[in-house]
Amino acid sequence: MDFGFGQVRAAAATDIGLRRAVNEDSVLEAGTVFAVADGMGGHEAGDLASRLGIETLNEIAAGSGGTGEIPHDLPRARDVLAVVTAADARIRKATGARGGTTLCALALVRVEEDGGAWPGEPAGPPVTAQLPAVPPSAHAPRLPLPAVGEARYLGSTLESGDADPGAGHRADPEPTTDVLPRAKAGAVPAAPKGSAAMTIAGTSAKVTPIPGADGGVPGGMTGDHVRLMLLNVGDSRGYRLRDGVLTQLTRDHSAVQELIDGGIISEAEARIHPQRNLITRALGAGGNSVPDTQFHLPRPGDRYLLCTDGLTGEVEHAAMEEILARTPDRTEAVGRLIDAALASGGRDNISVVIIDIEGPGA
């Protein structure tokens, strides 16, 4: 289906790396919902936590109920936040709060006429076929949704000017992976033909059309009613490549990030800090699982990257930018990113999702 604006095309992969016995990462490429999750708590609890997080998020993928209608099945922003809350509860129940997971997700969502708010009861019939039951949360903030292009950071790392600084609260740190020496720009291994297929586990590539700003679409919805919703919990990250420049859109929920924000240590010092393996927010563990949330307009030419710290702990920002900017084929780009992390040591599981926003006829 083509709605005039263009399409969303994506590729995803996860790799066990060179040092781990099991892969505790999980990825989601469900057409309208994309995510990476990095499990914590050992090979049983961590794997289960990340898998439950991804499986729960998949329940709001458009067309999951079998209708295949887009954008009729696109969730509201509050639907996305509801399933994140549900994932947190399911992980806690399944692991006895012994396991947790990070999450970074990008979802196509419909914009409500009143701008919406989270969380809240649906004003009408649910958009999706089956939304999971969501237990009430005493810590869930009730705030206006942030404007397009503006991030809403909750908890202990609020930006100046953000509303309601008491909405979130600091959780006990939970262990995640070490941050180790990383691959640098100019030292990225060449991408021989076919290398992606040899080194990637679980690769997928799908195409999802999205509505455009011009012309009518089914149900009277236009591109003005669709946004890209980016959310994160923990230290899995979301980036955007625009006009060849890679920008980190998410902020890590980690002990060292708080020290950086406070001006106590530098980015370089963070990489060797003794608390570099501690995160301050996770699904299923600790006291705070509220995601940072932001919305973006689908702009043709933009490329989004979601990844776990198995990539960012090994590959420097400039090297990731170089690969993403110089590798138009998204599946090949996924392979090159994973190859770079492996060449730099591959000390952790590595998960990557690339989402391209393309114009009509692309």
C-alpha positions as CSV (number, residue, x, y, z in Angstrom):
1,M,0.0,0.0,0.0
2,D,1.3,3.5,-0.9
3,F,-0.2,6.5,0.8
4,G,1.8,9.2,-1.2
5,F,4.5,9.9,1.3
6,G,6.7,6.9,0.8
7,Q,7.8,3.9,2.7
8,V,9.6,2.7,5.8
9,R,12.2,0.1,5.0
10,A,14.2,-1.7,7.7
11,A,16.7,-4.4,8.4
12,A,17.6,-6.0,11.7
13,A,20.1,-8.4,13.1
14,T,21.5,-9.7,16.4
15,D,24.9,-11.5,16.9
16,I,26.2,-13.4,19.9
17,G,29.6,-11.7,19.7
18,L,32.9,-13.4,20.4
19,R,32.9,-13.8,24.2
20,R,29.4,-14.6,25.4
21,A,28.1,-18.1,25.7
22,V,24.5,-17.0,25.0
23,N,22.8,-14.1,23.3
24,E,20.7,-12.1,25.8
25,D,19.8,-9.5,23.2
26,S,16.5,-9.5,21.2
27,V,15.4,-7.5,18.2
28,L,12.1,-6.6,16.7
29,E,11.3,-5.7,13.0
30,A,7.6,-5.8,12.8
31,G,6.9,-3.4,9.9
32,T,5.6,-0.5,12.0
33,V,7.4,-1.2,15.3
34,F,11.2,-1.7,15.6
35,A,13.2,-2.3,18.8
36,V,16.3,-3.7,20.4
37,A,16.5,-5.1,24.0
38,D,19.6,-6.1,26.0
39,G,18.7,-8.5,28.8
40,M,20.4,-8.6,32.2
41,G,20.4,-11.1,35.0
42,G,22.3,-14.1,33.7
43,H,21.7,-16.4,30.7
44,E,18.3,-17.5,31.8
45,A,16.7,-14.3,33.3
46,G,18.3,-11.9,30.9
47,D,17.3,-13.9,27.8
48,L,13.8,-14.2,29.1
49,A,13.5,-10.5,30.0
50,S,14.6,-9.2,26.6
51,R,12.4,-11.7,24.8
52,L,9.3,-10.8,26.9
53,G,10.0,-7.1,26.2
54,I,10.1,-7.6,22.5
55,E,7.2,-10.0,22.4
56,T,5.0,-7.7,24.3
57,L,5.9,-4.7,22.1
58,N,5.2,-6.8,19.0
59,E,1.5,-7.0,20.1
60,I,0.9,-3.4,18.9
61,A,2.5,-3.8,15.5
62,A,0.0,-2.7,12.8
63,G,-1.6,-5.7,11.2
64,S,-0.8,-8.0,14.1
65,G,-4.5,-8.7,14.4
66,G,-4.6,-10.0,10.8
67,T,-6.3,-7.0,9.2
68,G,-3.2,-5.6,7.6
69,E,-4.7,-2.1,7.4
70,I,-2.4,0.8,7.6
71,P,-2.8,3.3,9.2
72,H,-6.1,2.0,10.8
73,D,-4.0,-0.3,13.0
74,L,-1.4,2.2,14.0
75,P,-1.4,2.6,17.8
76,R,-1.7,5.8,19.8
77,A,1.3,6.9,21.7
78,R,-0.5,5.9,24.9
79,D,-0.9,2.4,23.5
80,V,2.9,2.1,23.0
81,L,3.5,3.3,26.6
82,A,0.8,0.9,27.9
83,V,2.6,-2.1,26.4
84,V,5.9,-1.0,27.8
85,T,4.3,-0.9,31.2
86,A,2.8,-4.4,30.5
87,A,6.3,-5.7,29.5
88,D,7.7,-4.4,32.8
89,A,5.1,-6.2,34.8
90,R,5.4,-9.5,32.8
91,I,9.2,-9.5,33.2
92,R,9.0,-8.9,36.9
93,K,6.5,-11.8,37.3
94,A,8.4,-14.2,35.1
95,T,11.8,-13.6,36.6
96,G,10.9,-12.6,40.1
97,A,12.5,-9.3,39.4
98,R,15.8,-11.2,39.1
99,G,16.1,-10.2,35.4
100,G,15.7,-7.0,33.5
101,T,16.2,-5.5,30.0
102,T,17.0,-2.3,28.3
103,L,14.7,-1.2,25.5
104,C,15.1,1.2,22.6
105,A,12.1,1.3,20.2
106,L,10.8,3.2,17.2
107,A,7.1,3.0,16.4
108,L,4.8,4.6,13.8
109,V,1.9,6.1,15.8
110,R,-1.2,8.0,15.0
111,V,-1.5,11.5,16.3
112,E,-4.6,12.3,18.3
113,E,-6.5,15.5,17.6
114,D,-6.1,16.8,21.2
115,G,-2.4,15.9,21.2
116,G,-2.9,13.1,23.6
117,A,-1.4,12.4,27.0
118,W,0.1,9.4,28.7
119,P,-0.9,7.2,30.3
120,G,-4.7,7.3,30.1
121,E,-7.8,5.4,29.2
122,P,-8.6,5.2,25.5
123,A,-11.2,7.8,24.4
124,G,-12.8,5.2,22.1
125,P,-12.4,1.7,20.8
126,P,-8.9,0.4,20.9
127,V,-7.0,0.9,17.6
128,T,-5.2,-2.4,17.8
129,A,-6.7,-5.9,17.9
130,Q,-5.6,-7.0,21.4
131,L,-3.8,-4.6,23.8
132,P,-2.3,-6.4,26.8
133,A,-3.8,-5.7,30.2
134,V,-1.9,-3.0,32.0
135,P,-1.6,-2.9,35.8
136,P,-1.9,0.5,37.4
137,S,1.4,2.1,38.3
138,A,1.8,4.5,41.2
139,H,4.8,6.0,39.5
140,A,3.3,6.6,36.0
141,P,3.5,10.3,35.1
142,R,0.6,12.1,33.5
143,L,2.2,14.7,31.3
144,P,1.4,16.3,27.9
145,L,3.1,14.5,25.0
146,P,6.3,16.4,23.9
147,A,6.3,18.4,20.7
148,V,7.7,16.9,17.5
149,G,11.5,16.8,17.7
150,E,11.6,17.4,21.4
151,A,12.6,14.7,23.9
152,R,10.8,14.2,27.2
153,Y,13.4,13.0,29.7
154,L,12.1,11.7,33.0
155,G,13.8,10.7,36.2
156,S,17.1,11.8,37.5
157,T,18.5,13.1,34.2
158,L,16.1,15.8,33.2
159,E,17.2,18.5,30.8
160,S,16.8,22.1,31.9
161,G,13.3,23.3,31.0
162,D,11.7,19.9,31.2
163,A,8.5,19.7,33.0
164,D,7.7,17.8,36.3
165,P,11.2,16.9,37.5
166,G,9.6,14.8,40.2
167,A,7.8,12.5,37.8
168,G,10.4,9.9,37.8
169,H,12.7,8.6,40.6
170,R,16.1,7.0,40.7
171,A,16.3,3.3,40.7
172,D,18.9,1.1,42.3
173,P,21.6,0.5,39.6
174,E,21.4,-2.8,37.8
175,P,24.5,-4.4,36.1
176,T,24.8,-4.3,32.4
177,T,27.8,-4.9,30.1
178,D,31.2,-3.3,30.2
179,V,32.2,-0.5,28.0
180,L,35.5,-1.4,26.3
181,P,37.9,0.2,23.8
182,R,36.0,0.9,20.6
183,A,36.6,0.8,16.9
184,K,37.5,4.2,15.4
185,A,36.7,5.9,12.1
186,G,39.2,5.0,9.5
187,A,39.8,1.6,11.1
188,V,36.5,0.1,10.1
189,P,37.0,-3.2,8.3
190,A,36.2,-3.3,4.6
191,A,32.9,-4.9,3.7
192,P,33.7,-7.7,1.3
193,K,30.8,-8.8,-0.8
194,G,28.6,-11.3,1.2
195,S,30.2,-10.5,4.5
196,A,26.9,-9.5,6.1
197,A,25.4,-12.9,5.4
198,M,28.4,-14.7,7.0
199,T,28.5,-12.8,10.3
200,I,24.9,-12.0,11.1
201,A,22.4,-14.1,13.0
202,G,18.7,-13.4,12.5
203,T,18.7,-10.9,9.7
204,S,15.4,-9.5,8.4
205,A,14.3,-6.8,6.0
206,K,10.8,-5.6,5.4
207,V,9.0,-2.7,3.8
208,T,6.2,-0.7,5.4
209,P,4.4,2.1,3.6
210,I,3.5,5.2,5.6
211,P,0.9,7.9,4.9
212,G,2.0,11.2,3.4
213,A,1.3,14.8,4.0
214,D,-0.4,15.1,0.6
215,G,-3.5,13.4,-0.6
216,G,-6.1,11.4,1.2
217,V,-5.7,8.1,2.9
218,P,-8.1,5.4,4.2
219,G,-10.2,6.7,7.1
220,G,-9.4,10.3,6.3
221,M,-6.0,10.1,7.9
222,T,-3.1,12.0,6.4
223,G,0.6,12.2,7.0
224,D,-0.1,15.0,9.5
225,H,-1.6,12.3,11.7
226,V,1.5,10.0,11.8
227,R,4.6,10.4,13.9
228,L,7.7,8.3,14.6
229,M,7.7,7.7,18.4
230,L,11.2,6.9,19.8
231,L,11.5,5.7,23.4
232,N,14.2,4.2,25.5
233,V,14.9,2.6,28.9
234,G,18.5,1.8,29.9
235,D,21.5,2.3,27.7
236,S,20.4,0.9,24.4
237,R,20.4,3.8,22.0
238,G,18.6,5.5,19.2
239,Y,20.3,7.6,16.5
240,R,19.3,9.4,13.3
241,L,21.5,10.0,10.3
242,R,20.4,13.1,8.4
243,D,22.3,14.7,5.5
244,G,25.3,12.5,6.4
245,V,25.4,13.6,10.1
246,L,24.7,11.0,12.8
247,T,23.0,12.3,15.9
248,Q,22.4,10.4,19.1
249,L,18.8,11.1,20.0
250,T,18.5,9.1,23.3
251,R,20.3,9.6,26.6
252,D,21.7,6.6,28.5
253,H,20.2,5.8,31.9
254,S,23.5,4.9,33.5
255,A,25.6,5.9,36.4
256,V,28.3,7.3,34.2
257,Q,25.8,9.3,32.2
258,E,24.6,11.0,35.4
259,L,28.3,11.8,36.2
260,I,28.8,13.3,32.7
261,D,25.6,15.3,33.0
262,G,26.8,16.7,36.3
263,G,30.1,17.7,34.8
264,I,32.0,15.3,37.1
265,I,33.6,13.2,34.5
266,S,34.2,13.4,30.7
267,E,33.1,11.0,28.0
268,A,36.6,9.6,27.8
269,E,36.7,9.1,31.6
270,A,33.3,7.4,31.5
271,R,34.8,4.6,29.3
272,I,37.1,3.5,32.0
273,H,35.0,4.4,35.1
274,P,34.5,1.6,37.6
275,Q,30.7,2.2,37.5
276,R,30.6,2.1,33.7
277,N,28.6,-1.2,33.8
278,L,25.7,0.2,36.0
279,I,22.4,1.4,34.6
280,T,19.8,3.3,36.5
281,R,16.6,2.3,34.7
282,A,15.4,-1.0,33.2
283,L,12.3,-3.0,32.5
284,G,11.6,-5.7,35.0
285,A,14.2,-4.6,37.6
286,G,14.8,-1.7,39.9
287,G,12.3,1.0,40.7
288,N,12.1,3.0,37.5
289,S,10.9,1.7,34.2
290,V,9.4,4.9,32.7
291,P,10.8,5.4,29.2
292,D,12.1,8.7,27.8
293,T,9.9,9.5,24.8
294,Q,10.2,11.7,21.8
295,F,8.4,12.2,18.4
296,H,9.7,12.9,15.0
297,L,8.1,13.6,11.6
298,P,8.8,10.9,9.0
299,R,11.2,12.8,6.6
300,P,12.4,11.1,3.4
301,G,16.1,10.5,3.5
302,D,16.4,10.0,7.2
303,R,18.0,6.8,8.5
304,Y,17.4,5.7,12.1
305,L,19.7,3.3,14.0
306,L,18.6,1.4,17.1
307,C,21.4,-0.6,18.9
308,T,22.5,-2.2,22.1
309,D,25.7,-1.3,23.8
310,G,27.4,-4.3,22.2
311,L,27.8,-1.9,19.2
312,T,28.3,1.4,21.0
313,G,30.8,-0.1,23.5
314,E,33.0,-1.3,20.6
315,V,32.5,1.2,17.7
316,E,33.1,4.9,18.0
317,H,30.4,7.4,16.9
318,A,32.4,8.6,13.9
319,A,32.9,5.1,12.6
320,M,29.2,4.3,12.9
321,E,28.4,7.6,11.0
322,E,30.9,6.6,8.3
323,I,29.3,3.2,7.8
324,L,25.7,4.5,7.8
325,A,26.5,7.4,5.5
326,R,28.5,5.3,3.0
327,T,26.5,2.1,2.8
328,P,23.1,2.8,1.2
329,D,22.0,-0.9,1.4
330,R,20.6,-1.2,4.9
331,T,21.2,-4.9,5.2
332,E,24.8,-4.4,4.2
333,A,25.1,-1.5,6.6
334,V,23.8,-3.7,9.5
335,G,26.4,-6.3,8.6
336,R,29.2,-3.7,8.5
337,L,28.3,-2.3,11.9
338,I,28.3,-5.8,13.4
339,D,31.6,-6.7,11.6
340,A,33.1,-3.5,13.1
341,A,32.0,-4.5,16.6
342,L,33.4,-8.0,16.1
343,A,36.7,-6.7,14.8
344,S,37.0,-4.5,17.8
345,G,36.6,-7.4,20.2
346,G,33.0,-8.5,20.1
347,R,32.9,-8.7,23.9
348,D,29.2,-8.5,24.1
349,N,26.1,-9.5,22.2
350,I,25.5,-7.0,19.3
351,S,22.0,-6.0,18.1
352,V,21.3,-3.5,15.3
353,V,18.1,-2.2,13.6
354,I,18.3,0.3,10.7
355,I,15.1,2.0,9.6
356,D,15.1,4.1,6.4
357,I,12.5,6.7,5.5
358,E,12.1,6.8,1.8
359,G,10.0,8.9,-0.5
360,P,7.5,7.8,-3.2
361,G,8.9,5.5,-5.8
362,A,12.0,4.8,-3.9
